[in-house]
Amino acid sequence: MNRKIIATAALLGLIAIILGAFGAHALKKLLDISELNTFETGVKYQMYNALFLLFIGTSKDISNKAKKAIFYTIILGVLFFSGSLYFLAINRLLLFDFRPFGFITPIGGLLFLAGWFWLFVNFYRKNL
């Protein structure tokens, strides 16, 4: 499981860097400042959670059950939160209107919270 988590963290980090550069250079000419800020927020949270998964995958103090729960909640969180922000930011460039699916963004945020909560619970139980 650790190798899977670390590999996924590396891939999410790589994609965040690529999307950040794409946003800063290519999208800068196509999007307004609000749309660019939305895109950048997606990139930031993707990177934060890639680093979080890197920590999870390398930590020996986290149970395998907690690692698995954290892994899946964070992956879904990145897909829902960051993914929806990417599509919302570039919405006017798309043929499909993604705005009705904007409700997915806060669900992704809740999944991030769930992943961090699992970490808290894991360490809290260990210290009892």
MDTraj code that builds the backbone (N, CA, C; nanometers):
import mdtraj as md
import numpy as np

residues = "MET ASN ARG LYS ILE ILE ALA THR ALA ALA LEU LEU GLY LEU ILE ALA ILE ILE LEU GLY ALA PHE GLY ALA HIS ALA LEU LYS LYS LEU LEU ASP ILE SER GLU LEU ASN THR PHE GLU THR GLY VAL LYS TYR GLN MET TYR ASN ALA LEU PHE LEU LEU PHE ILE GLY THR SER LYS ASP ILE SER ASN LYS ALA LYS LYS ALA ILE PHE TYR THR ILE ILE LEU GLY VAL LEU PHE PHE SER GLY SER LEU TYR PHE LEU ALA ILE ASN ARG LEU LEU LEU PHE ASP PHE ARG PRO PHE GLY PHE ILE THR PRO ILE GLY GLY LEU LEU PHE LEU ALA GLY TRP PHE TRP LEU PHE VAL ASN PHE TYR ARG LYS ASN LEU".split()
xyz = np.array([
    [0.0815, -0.1201, 0.0000],
    [0.0000, 0.0000, 0.0000],
    [0.0861, 0.1268, 0.0000],
    [0.1978, 0.1229, 0.0730],
    [0.2839, 0.2411, 0.0801],
    [0.3361, 0.2818, -0.0568],
    [0.3790, 0.1838, -0.1357],
    [0.4311, 0.2153, -0.2695],
    [0.3232, 0.2779, -0.3569],
    [0.2014, 0.2263, -0.3452],
    [0.0887, 0.2795, -0.4226],
    [0.0596, 0.4245, -0.3820],
    [0.0612, 0.4512, -0.2525],
    [0.0343, 0.5861, -0.2028],
    [0.1441, 0.6822, -0.2482],
    [0.2697, 0.6409, -0.2352],
    [0.3817, 0.7272, -0.2744],
    [0.3803, 0.7527, -0.4244],
    [0.3539, 0.6488, -0.5035],
    [0.3479, 0.6660, -0.6491],
    [0.2340, 0.7602, -0.6884],
    [0.1215, 0.7452, -0.6229],
    [0.0074, 0.8329, -0.6510],
    [0.0395, 0.9762, -0.6102],
    [0.1042, 0.9927, -0.4962],
    [0.1441, 1.1267, -0.4513],
    [0.2367, 1.1918, -0.5532],
    [0.3325, 1.1150, -0.6030],
    [0.4262, 1.1684, -0.7028],
    [0.3523, 1.2072, -0.8311],
    [0.2588, 1.1250, -0.8727],
    [0.1829, 1.1544, -0.9944],
    [0.0954, 1.2786, -0.9757],
    [0.0284, 1.2888, -0.8620],
    [-0.0536, 1.4079, -0.8346],
    [0.0323, 1.5341, -0.8286],
    [0.1508, 1.5241, -0.7687],
    [0.2422, 1.6376, -0.7641],
    [0.2895, 1.6775, -0.9027],
    [0.3243, 1.5791, -0.9828],
    [0.3680, 1.6049, -1.1202],
    [0.2580, 1.6741, -1.1997],
    [0.1371, 1.6221, -1.1902],
    [0.0249, 1.6812, -1.2631],
    [-0.0027, 1.8232, -1.2133],
    [0.0087, 1.8457, -1.0822],
    [-0.0129, 1.9804, -1.0281],
    [0.0890, 2.0787, -1.0846],
    [0.2137, 2.0369, -1.0949],
    [0.3170, 2.1254, -1.1502],
    [0.2898, 2.1541, -1.2977],
    [0.2520, 2.0520, -1.3718],
    [0.2201, 2.0701, -1.5145],
    [0.1015, 2.1647, -1.5309],
    [-0.0052, 2.1405, -1.4525],
    [-0.1234, 2.2267, -1.4629],
    [-0.0939, 2.3690, -1.4159],
    [-0.0100, 2.3829, -1.3141],
    [0.0284, 2.5163, -1.2674],
    [0.1017, 2.5941, -1.3753],
    [0.1940, 2.5279, -1.4416],
    [0.2676, 2.5928, -1.5503],
    [0.1750, 2.6241, -1.6680],
    [0.0868, 2.5303, -1.6987],
    [-0.0098, 2.5505, -1.8069],
    [-0.0990, 2.6710, -1.7764],
    [-0.1448, 2.6789, -1.6526],
    [-0.2295, 2.7913, -1.6128],
    [-0.1563, 2.9234, -1.6177],
    [-0.0309, 2.9232, -1.5718],
    [0.0470, 3.0471, -1.5664],
    [0.0873, 3.0974, -1.7047],
    [0.0991, 3.0074, -1.7993],
    [0.1473, 3.0484, -1.9320],
    [0.0375, 3.0446, -2.0380],
    [-0.0193, 2.9297, -2.0631],
    [-0.1167, 2.9164, -2.1721],
    [-0.2526, 2.9765, -2.1365],
    [-0.3013, 2.9484, -2.0166],
    [-0.4345, 2.9956, -1.9807],
    [-0.4373, 3.1433, -1.9442],
    [-0.3226, 3.1994, -1.9129],
    [-0.3143, 3.3418, -1.8750],
    [-0.3727, 3.4313, -1.9845],
    [-0.3597, 3.3887, -2.1086],
    [-0.4074, 3.4676, -2.2213],
    [-0.5561, 3.4440, -2.2501],
    [-0.6106, 3.3363, -2.1938],
    [-0.7478, 3.2976, -2.2272],
    [-0.8497, 3.3226, -2.1166],
    [-0.8027, 3.3300, -1.9927],
    [-0.8933, 3.3422, -1.8791],
    [-0.8803, 3.4779, -1.8119],
    [-0.9866, 3.5200, -1.7460],
    [-0.9760, 3.6441, -1.6681],
    [-0.9143, 3.6110, -1.5316],
    [-0.8893, 3.7126, -1.4509],
    [-0.8173, 3.6940, -1.3247],
    [-0.8940, 3.6038, -1.2280],
    [-1.0249, 3.6164, -1.2250],
    [-1.1069, 3.5323, -1.1367],
    [-1.0976, 3.3853, -1.1774],
    [-1.1037, 3.3603, -1.3051],
    [-1.0937, 3.2224, -1.3558],
    [-0.9545, 3.1656, -1.3297],
    [-0.8529, 3.2477, -1.3482],
    [-0.7161, 3.2031, -1.3194],
    [-0.6984, 3.1720, -1.1713],
    [-0.7573, 3.2544, -1.0850],
    [-0.7493, 3.2286, -0.9409],
    [-0.8185, 3.0981, -0.9045],
    [-0.9312, 3.0699, -0.9668],
    [-1.0025, 2.9444, -0.9432],
    [-0.9168, 2.8267, -0.9856],
    [-0.8560, 2.8369, -1.1030],
    [-0.7690, 2.7308, -1.1532],
    [-0.6514, 2.7090, -1.0582],
    [-0.5909, 2.8205, -1.0145],
    [-0.4763, 2.8136, -0.9241],
    [-0.5132, 2.7509, -0.7894],
    [-0.6333, 2.7780, -0.7419],
    [-0.6793, 2.7156, -0.6167],
    [-0.6844, 2.5641, -0.6326],
    [-0.7330, 2.5169, -0.7449],
    [-0.7346, 2.3730, -0.7707],
    [-0.5945, 2.3140, -0.7701],
    [-0.5006, 2.3838, -0.8325],
    [-0.3619, 2.3378, -0.8375],
    [-0.3016, 2.3330, -0.6969],
    [-0.3241, 2.4390, -0.6189],
    [-0.2685, 2.4443, -0.4829],
    [-0.3183, 2.3290, -0.3975],
    [-0.4490, 2.3071, -0.3978],
    [-0.5039, 2.2004, -0.3141],
    [-0.4626, 2.0623, -0.3632],
    [-0.4440, 2.0485, -0.4921],
    [-0.3929, 1.9215, -0.5425],
    [-0.2512, 1.8976, -0.4910],
    [-0.1672, 2.0013, -0.4937],
    [-0.0298, 1.9865, -0.4453],
    [-0.0256, 1.9643, -0.2951],
    [-0.1067, 2.0395, -0.2195],
    [-0.1098, 2.0188, -0.0747],
    [-0.1412, 1.8734, -0.0420],
    [-0.2374, 1.8186, -0.1124],
    [-0.2798, 1.6824, -0.0821],
    [-0.1864, 1.5781, -0.1411],
    [-0.1125, 1.6124, -0.2460],
    [-0.0067, 1.5226, -0.2952],
    [0.1014, 1.5103, -0.1874],
    [0.1378, 1.6225, -0.1274],
    [0.2378, 1.6203, -0.0196],
    [0.1843, 1.5460, 0.1032],
    [0.0571, 1.5640, 0.1316],
    [-0.0065, 1.4918, 0.2414],
    [0.0021, 1.3408, 0.2182],
    [-0.0296, 1.2970, 0.0962],
    [-0.0211, 1.1542, 0.0654],
    [0.1228, 1.1041, 0.0723],
    [0.2173, 1.1872, 0.0349],
    [0.3584, 1.1491, 0.0459],
    [0.3937, 1.1229, 0.1920],
    [0.3469, 1.2075, 0.2804],
    [0.3670, 1.1870, 0.4237],
    [0.2999, 1.0576, 0.4694],
    [0.1781, 1.0367, 0.4279],
    [0.1026, 0.9168, 0.4681],
    [0.1762, 0.7909, 0.4225],
    [0.2230, 0.7909, 0.2994],
    [0.2899, 0.6735, 0.2441],
    [0.4240, 0.6425, 0.3078],
    [0.4890, 0.7422, 0.3640],
    [0.6215, 0.7206, 0.4232],
    [0.6179, 0.7066, 0.5754],
    [0.5025, 0.7332, 0.6355],
    [0.4925, 0.7260, 0.7808],
    [0.4726, 0.5829, 0.8290],
    [0.5460, 0.5466, 0.9321],
    [0.5322, 0.4142, 0.9926],
    [0.4368, 0.4175, 1.1126],
    [0.3907, 0.5360, 1.1490],
    [0.3048, 0.5520, 1.2661],
    [0.1557, 0.5493, 1.2333],
    [0.1227, 0.5214, 1.1095],
    [-0.0168, 0.5211, 1.0669],
    [-0.0561, 0.3780, 1.0313],
    [-0.1680, 0.3327, 1.0844],
    [-0.2132, 0.1962, 1.0573],
    [-0.2476, 0.1797, 0.9092],
    [-0.2393, 0.0571, 0.8621],
    [-0.2739, 0.0298, 0.7218],
    [-0.4197, 0.0626, 0.6933],
    [-0.5065, 0.0368, 0.7892],
    [-0.6489, 0.0688, 0.7725],
    [-0.6669, 0.2192, 0.7534],
    [-0.5989, 0.2980, 0.8359],
    [-0.6082, 0.4438, 0.8246],
    [-0.5456, 0.4910, 0.6940],
    [-0.4331, 0.4326, 0.6548],
    [-0.3690, 0.4720, 0.5281],
    [-0.4628, 0.4499, 0.4105],
    [-0.5297, 0.3367, 0.4109],
    [-0.6212, 0.3049, 0.3015],
    [-0.7372, 0.4040, 0.2983],
    [-0.7951, 0.4319, 0.4139],
    [-0.9067, 0.5267, 0.4212],
    [-0.8632, 0.6664, 0.3776],
    [-0.7487, 0.7100, 0.4263],
    [-0.6963, 0.8424, 0.3902],
    [-0.6688, 0.8489, 0.2404],
    [-0.6055, 0.7474, 0.1875],
    [-0.5713, 0.7426, 0.0456],
    [-0.6950, 0.7628, -0.0417],
    [-0.7983, 0.6844, -0.0168],
    [-0.9167, 0.6916, -0.1025],
    [-0.9958, 0.8213, -0.0835],
    [-1.0028, 0.8720, 0.0382],
    [-1.0751, 0.9980, 0.0565],
    [-0.9999, 1.1143, -0.0092],
    [-0.8684, 1.1126, -0.0006],
    [-0.7904, 1.2212, -0.0612],
    [-0.7951, 1.2136, -0.2145],
    [-0.7859, 1.0941, -0.2700],
    [-0.7940, 1.0801, -0.4168],
    [-0.9284, 1.1320, -0.4668],
    [-1.0364, 1.0884, -0.4027],
    [-1.1685, 1.1379, -0.4428],
    [-1.1798, 1.2883, -0.4195],
    [-1.1208, 1.3362, -0.3112],
    [-1.1222, 1.4793, -0.2841],
    [-1.0534, 1.5597, -0.3930],
    [-0.9392, 1.5120, -0.4387],
    [-0.8670, 1.5806, -0.5465],
    [-0.9503, 1.5793, -0.6750],
    [-1.0078, 1.4643, -0.7060],
    [-1.0897, 1.4559, -0.8279],
    [-1.2096, 1.5500, -0.8206],
    [-1.2790, 1.5495, -0.7069],
    [-1.3985, 1.6319, -0.6942],
    [-1.3648, 1.7797, -0.6766],
    [-1.2748, 1.8114, -0.5847],
    [-1.2453, 1.9511, -0.5539],
    [-1.1620, 2.0149, -0.6651],
    [-1.0400, 1.9675, -0.6826],
    [-0.9517, 2.0290, -0.7820],
    [-1.0058, 2.0087, -0.9229],
    [-1.0512, 1.8886, -0.9516],
    [-1.1036, 1.8605, -1.0857],
    [-1.2187, 1.9518, -1.1225],
    [-1.3119, 1.9701, -1.0302],
    [-1.4256, 2.0573, -1.0606],
    [-1.3808, 2.2029, -1.0754],
    [-1.2842, 2.2459, -0.9948],
    [-1.2344, 2.3833, -1.0093],
    [-1.1674, 2.4046, -1.1449],
    [-1.0950, 2.3045, -1.1923],
    [-1.0330, 2.3171, -1.3248],
    [-1.1400, 2.3390, -1.4315],
    [-1.2438, 2.2553, -1.4268],
    [-1.3499, 2.2674, -1.5275],
    [-1.4305, 2.3961, -1.5108],
    [-1.4550, 2.4375, -1.3867],
    [-1.5274, 2.5630, -1.3660],
    [-1.4459, 2.6822, -1.4150],
    [-1.3147, 2.6774, -1.3972],
    [-1.2287, 2.7885, -1.4404],
    [-1.2275, 2.8036, -1.5920],
    [-1.2274, 2.6927, -1.6626],
    [-1.2203, 2.6982, -1.8093],
    [-1.3578, 2.6805, -1.8737],
    [-1.4630, 2.6909, -1.7952],
    [-1.5983, 2.6616, -1.8409],
    [-1.6357, 2.7340, -1.9699],
    [-1.6058, 2.8608, -1.9803],
    [-1.6480, 2.9352, -2.1000],
    [-1.5699, 2.8952, -2.2251],
    [-1.4610, 2.8188, -2.2070],
    [-1.3845, 2.7688, -2.3222],
    [-1.4364, 2.6335, -2.3707],
    [-1.5259, 2.5736, -2.2923],
    [-1.5755, 2.4396, -2.3225],
    [-1.7077, 2.4445, -2.3995],
    [-1.7368, 2.3383, -2.4693],
    [-1.8646, 2.3268, -2.5382],
    [-1.9751, 2.2845, -2.4418],
    [-1.9373, 2.2278, -2.3297],
    [-2.0313, 2.1788, -2.2284],
    [-2.0286, 2.2735, -2.1087],
    [-2.1459, 2.3098, -2.0579],
    [-2.1527, 2.3983, -1.9412],
    [-2.1365, 2.3150, -1.8141],
    [-2.0254, 2.3343, -1.7457],
    [-1.9942, 2.2555, -1.6266],
    [-2.0532, 2.3164, -1.4991],
    [-2.1023, 2.4373, -1.5037],
    [-2.1511, 2.5065, -1.3829],
    [-2.2550, 2.4288, -1.3022],
    [-2.3490, 2.3572, -1.3653],
    [-2.4449, 2.2814, -1.2840],
    [-2.3803, 2.1729, -1.1968],
    [-2.2585, 2.1362, -1.2281],
    [-2.1882, 2.0345, -1.1508],
    [-2.0948, 2.0952, -1.0457],
    [-2.1059, 2.2248, -1.0248],
    [-2.0230, 2.2931, -0.9271],
    [-2.0450, 2.2455, -0.7845],
    [-2.1583, 2.1793, -0.7596],
    [-2.1858, 2.1259, -0.6256],
    [-2.0851, 2.0184, -0.5853],
    [-2.0108, 1.9663, -0.6807],
    [-1.9111, 1.8626, -0.6530],
    [-1.7931, 1.9208, -0.5730],
    [-1.7642, 2.0482, -0.5929],
    [-1.6481, 2.1108, -0.5286],
    [-1.6512, 2.0977, -0.3761],
    [-1.7592, 2.1385, -0.3086],
    [-1.7583, 2.1245, -0.1628],
    [-1.7579, 1.9790, -0.1150],
    [-1.8088, 1.8887, -0.1953],
    [-1.8004, 1.7464, -0.1587],
    [-1.6535, 1.7048, -0.1548],
    [-1.5767, 1.7519, -0.2518],
    [-1.4324, 1.7258, -0.2511],
    [-1.3654, 1.7839, -0.1289],
    [-1.4072, 1.9040, -0.0893],
    [-1.3529, 1.9652, 0.0319],
    [-1.3845, 1.8831, 0.1558],
    [-1.5048, 1.8304, 0.1627],
    [-1.5420, 1.7437, 0.2751],
    [-1.4590, 1.6154, 0.2755],
    [-1.4280, 1.5645, 0.1587],
    [-1.3434, 1.4452, 0.1507],
    [-1.2014, 1.4766, 0.1998],
    [-1.1503, 1.5952, 0.1680],
    [-1.0198, 1.6359, 0.2228],
    [-1.0252, 1.6366, 0.3756],
    [-1.1306, 1.6969, 0.4285],
    [-1.1471, 1.7006, 0.5739],
    [-1.1535, 1.5601, 0.6328],
    [-1.2219, 1.4706, 0.5646],
    [-1.2325, 1.3321, 0.6125],
    [-1.0954, 1.2651, 0.6167],
    [-1.0132, 1.2882, 0.5148],
    [-0.8788, 1.2301, 0.5129],
    [-0.7934, 1.2812, 0.6269],
    [-0.7975, 1.4103, 0.6515],
    [-0.7208, 1.4687, 0.7625],
    [-0.7771, 1.4219, 0.8968],
    [-0.9086, 1.4047, 0.9045],
    [-0.9698, 1.3554, 1.0276],
    [-0.9242, 1.2122, 1.0571],
    [-0.9152, 1.1288, 0.9536],
    [-0.8648, 0.9915, 0.9716],
    [-0.7247, 0.9941, 1.0314],
    [-0.6412, 1.0864, 0.9845],
    [-0.5059, 1.0982, 1.0395],
    [-0.5126, 1.1339, 1.1870],
    [-0.5964, 1.2313, 1.2209],
    [-0.6129, 1.2705, 1.3604],
    [-0.6584, 1.1524, 1.4457],
    [-0.7601, 1.0814, 1.4007],
    [-0.8135, 0.9668, 1.4752],
    [-0.7052, 0.8611, 1.4936],
    [-0.6284, 0.8352, 1.3894],
    [-0.5211, 0.7353, 1.3977],
    [-0.4225, 0.7705, 1.5090],
    [-0.3762, 0.8954, 1.5131],
    [-0.2794, 0.9354, 1.6159],
    [-0.3428, 0.9473, 1.7532],
    [-0.4670, 0.9879, 1.7589],
    [-0.5366, 0.9972, 1.8869],
    [-0.5498, 0.8593, 1.9506],
    [-0.5877, 0.7603, 1.8714],
    [-0.6026, 0.6235, 1.9230],
    [-0.4691, 0.5639, 1.9671],
    [-0.3646, 0.5978, 1.8975],
    [-0.2320, 0.5453, 1.9325],
    [-0.1831, 0.5997, 2.0672],
    [-0.2274, 0.7199, 2.1010],
    [-0.1790, 0.7845, 2.2237],
    [-0.2690, 0.7613, 2.3434],
    [-0.3724, 0.6800, 2.3283],
    [-0.4597, 0.6487, 2.4427],
    [-0.3970, 0.5454, 2.5325],
])
top = md.Topology()
chain = top.add_chain()
for i, resn in enumerate(residues, 1):
    res = top.add_residue(resn, chain, resSeq=i)
    for name in ("N", "CA", "C"):
        top.add_atom(name, md.element.get_by_symbol(name[0]), res)
traj = md.Trajectory(xyz[None], top)
